[in-house]
């Protein structure tokens, strides 16, 4: 629905994420169009459409078309810089090529809230639908779009992305330095417009968006080692990076509604509840939008998305919802997530694991739950008093069979969509549909079907096509009994089975809602913890001490390695010197012995030998008497 409204208002020049979302939802039958575009089919938004029962989708989009048809021109007119290049860069993305889904959601929400508020105060006073939207609320839509575009420029720099909205990104065309300045300039202009509203609470609300964008981007660079905490980390990051802008913008238009003319008086509990409902609705829509965007990263090509696709998040090292769901079936993904898919082949393996698992299906189911939560909140707003509008609001697209040719240009008056009846039709003779009888009335009259039936029975019996055996009577009695039971007690049995099925469904829904509430409570507790100065100081001190211990351990390890290396080299030098000394000593001894042997001649040797014999003889004579 939203994608068709956007196309009818000429806000979408190419297939958008929401258009892909609704198409994939129709194909997978996991998310209905009414779920993701819940505010276009719920009672509050139908309040904006006179005679909603007969107006076409194109007519219903005229109000939003009037609100946003000059949006990009109005934004570009705010860039009054004297630097031509800065003005060109700032206007680069405000050319109508984007989806403009955030202004569309904000203006639709503002209109629904305004009509609800008007009907609460003046239920019998007619509504001028063309004047429902406040100028300040429209300005919130422009501010939200500028904040979104500035965040896109900065994200492309961080991610080194070269494609955005089907054309070269700002950083790839003008360089990162100029892109940073252009993003800061757009944020400055949006802050200026925000200050001109003169509402301090709105300024505080949308300032939270900028804080959440920065925190979400920082959270994107990390993950949790604990698998149970990993999805909680992803949920908080998704809210801060995507849903916070939509949620707080919806909250801002609600604040402007209940604080008209710059009044700053304390809001009543009823008005505060309305503001909180707008915030929660925008939050659920924003998270569902990001979940489907994560699905499209695995199911769509970059040519259709207008930005890098087919595993682009994996290449950036990001583990999105489909990957986290797939990790429960393929534990190998946990190690890849911790190393941010840095090894060769990690991206391809993870992509294949996600495709093989139910990760995409489970992500779509989770997005559907968030959409249903948004629809539940919107249905609390007041419908118009017109019975036609109330009847039209009660008709949900789930009753209509949708086909690919259900395009806006189809003639729904002469060729309305087929509707599945809630109750079964009339039955004849226990099991024959009444339509079969009426189909033959034009040719055979009222008695024709009965004559055909009994004629066929007579023919089958006479030709022995059907042979009447002994147990045929038992079969006929059994069949008659089944028909009788179904006639007498079929409704009660059906109601009992429906009640049991509803109990099971309610138990499942309650469990999912409890899980969602637990996640919300954890998100709020984490946000509260981050705001405590003492907690931040303790956390920073602990992190600093942990880093110091890691550095000390690394230093000692390297010092031990150096000591071992120096000892090994010194031992080697000592061994070399010992070998040198031993060789030199052996060589000197051998040299002396050789020289001495060379100096002794034969005569000298004979003389020495003779003197030795004489000495021995003298000694023998000397000691002869002692023996």
TARA-V579245 format. One record per pair of residues at least 6 apart in sequence whose C-alpha atoms are under 8 Angstrom apart, sorted by the first residue. I is the first residue (numbers start at 1). J is the second residue. Records with the same first field share a line. If there is no record, write none. Layout:
I->J ; J
This chain:
1->22 ; 33 ; 34 ; 37 ; 40
2->18 ; 19 ; 37 ; 40
3->16 ; 18 ; 19 ; 22
4->19 ; 57 ; 408
5->57 ; 58 ; 61
6->12 ; 61 ; 99 ; 101 ; 104
7->13
8->58 ; 61
9->61 ; 62 ; 64 ; 65 ; 69
10->69
11->69 ; 96 ; 97 ; 98 ; 99 ; 100
12->96 ; 97 ; 98 ; 99 ; 100
13->96 ; 97 ; 98 ; 99
14->97 ; 304
15->304 ; 305
16->98 ; 99 ; 304 ; 305
17->99 ; 293 ; 296 ; 305
18->289
20->296
21->292 ; 293 ; 296
22->31 ; 32 ; 33 ; 36
25->31 ; 32 ; 33
26->32 ; 33
30->361 ; 364 ; 365 ; 368
31->364 ; 365 ; 367 ; 368
32->368 ; 397 ; 398
33->397
34->40 ; 41 ; 396 ; 397 ; 398
35->368 ; 371 ; 372 ; 375
36->285 ; 288 ; 289 ; 368 ; 371
37->371
38->371 ; 372 ; 374 ; 375
39->45 ; 108 ; 109 ; 375 ; 378
40->46 ; 108
41->393 ; 396
42->375 ; 378 ; 379 ; 393 ; 394
43->378 ; 379 ; 381 ; 382 ; 383 ; 390 ; 393 ; 394
44->112 ; 113 ; 115 ; 116 ; 378 ; 379 ; 381 ; 382 ; 383 ; 384
45->108 ; 111 ; 112
46->52 ; 383 ; 389 ; 392 ; 393
47->112 ; 115 ; 383 ; 384 ; 389
48->111 ; 112 ; 115 ; 129
49->55 ; 60 ; 129
50->389
51->388 ; 389
52->60 ; 388 ; 389 ; 392
53->388 ; 389 ; 391 ; 392
57->408
58->408
63->129 ; 130
64->104 ; 107 ; 108
67->107 ; 133 ; 138
68->103 ; 104
71->142
72->94 ; 95 ; 96
75->94 ; 142 ; 146
76->90 ; 91 ; 94
78->189
79->87 ; 90 ; 189
80->87
81->87
86->178 ; 182
89->170 ; 179 ; 182
90->182 ; 183 ; 185 ; 186
92->170
93->149
97->165
98->165
100->145
102->141 ; 144 ; 145 ; 246
103->141 ; 142 ; 144 ; 145
104->141
105->246
106->140 ; 141 ; 246 ; 249 ; 250 ; 253
107->133 ; 137 ; 138 ; 141
109->250 ; 278
110->133 ; 137 ; 250 ; 253 ; 254
111->132 ; 133
112->381
113->254 ; 257 ; 381
114->132 ; 133 ; 257
115->127 ; 132 ; 382
116->381 ; 382 ; 383
118->127
119->125 ; 382 ; 384
120->382
123->385
136->197 ; 253 ; 256
137->252 ; 253 ; 256
139->193
140->194 ; 249 ; 252 ; 253
141->249
143->190 ; 191 ; 193 ; 194
144->245 ; 246 ; 249
146->186 ; 187 ; 190
147->186 ; 187 ; 190
148->245
149->183
150->182 ; 183 ; 184 ; 186 ; 187
151->183 ; 213
153->169 ; 170 ; 171 ; 179 ; 180 ; 183
154->179 ; 180 ; 183
156->162 ; 169 ; 170 ; 171
157->171 ; 176 ; 179 ; 180
159->316
160->171
161->169 ; 171 ; 172 ; 308
162->168 ; 169 ; 170 ; 171 ; 172
163->169 ; 306 ; 307 ; 308
164->306 ; 307 ; 308
165->305 ; 306 ; 307
166->303 ; 305 ; 306 ; 307
167->306
170->176 ; 179
171->177 ; 178 ; 179
194->202 ; 203
195->203
198->262
199->256 ; 262 ; 264
201->255
202->252 ; 255 ; 256
205->248 ; 249 ; 251 ; 252
206->245 ; 248 ; 249 ; 252
208->248
209->240 ; 244 ; 245 ; 248
212->240 ; 241 ; 244
213->240 ; 241 ; 242
214->241
215->237 ; 240
216->236 ; 237 ; 238 ; 239 ; 240 ; 241
217->237 ; 241
219->233 ; 237
220->237 ; 318
221->318
223->230 ; 233 ; 337 ; 338
224->230 ; 233 ; 338
225->338
227->334
230->324
231->321 ; 324
232->519 ; 523
234->320 ; 321
236->523
238->287 ; 290
239->283 ; 286 ; 287
242->286 ; 287 ; 290
243->282 ; 283 ; 284 ; 285 ; 286 ; 287 ; 290
244->283 ; 286
246->282 ; 283 ; 285 ; 286
247->278 ; 279 ; 280 ; 281 ; 282 ; 283 ; 284 ; 286
248->279 ; 282
249->279 ; 282
250->278 ; 279 ; 282
251->275 ; 276 ; 278 ; 279 ; 282
254->274 ; 275 ; 278
255->275
258->267 ; 271
259->265
277->377 ; 378
280->374 ; 377
281->373 ; 374 ; 375 ; 377 ; 378
282->374
284->370 ; 371 ; 373 ; 374
285->370 ; 371 ; 374
287->367 ; 370
288->366 ; 367 ; 368 ; 370 ; 371
289->367
291->321 ; 363 ; 364 ; 366 ; 367
292->363 ; 364 ; 367
294->320 ; 321 ; 322
295->322 ; 360 ; 363 ; 364
296->309
297->309 ; 310 ; 311 ; 312 ; 313
298->309 ; 310 ; 311 ; 351 ; 355
299->310
300->309 ; 310
301->308 ; 309 ; 310
302->308 ; 309 ; 310
311->347 ; 351
313->319 ; 320
314->340 ; 341 ; 347 ; 350 ; 351
315->341 ; 347
316->340
317->337 ; 340 ; 341 ; 342
318->337 ; 340
319->337 ; 340
321->359 ; 363
322->354 ; 359 ; 360 ; 362 ; 363
323->333 ; 350 ; 354 ; 359
324->359
325->358 ; 359 ; 362 ; 363
326->333 ; 353 ; 354 ; 357 ; 358 ; 359
327->333 ; 334
329->357
330->353
333->350
336->342 ; 346 ; 350
341->347
354->360
383->389 ; 390
384->390
399->419 ; 420
400->417 ; 418 ; 419 ; 420
401->417 ; 418 ; 419 ; 420
402->417
425->433 ; 434
426->433 ; 434
427->433 ; 434
428->434
430->483 ; 487
431->483
437->446 ; 449
438->446
440->448 ; 449
441->448
459->465
460->466
461->467 ; 468
529->535
530->536
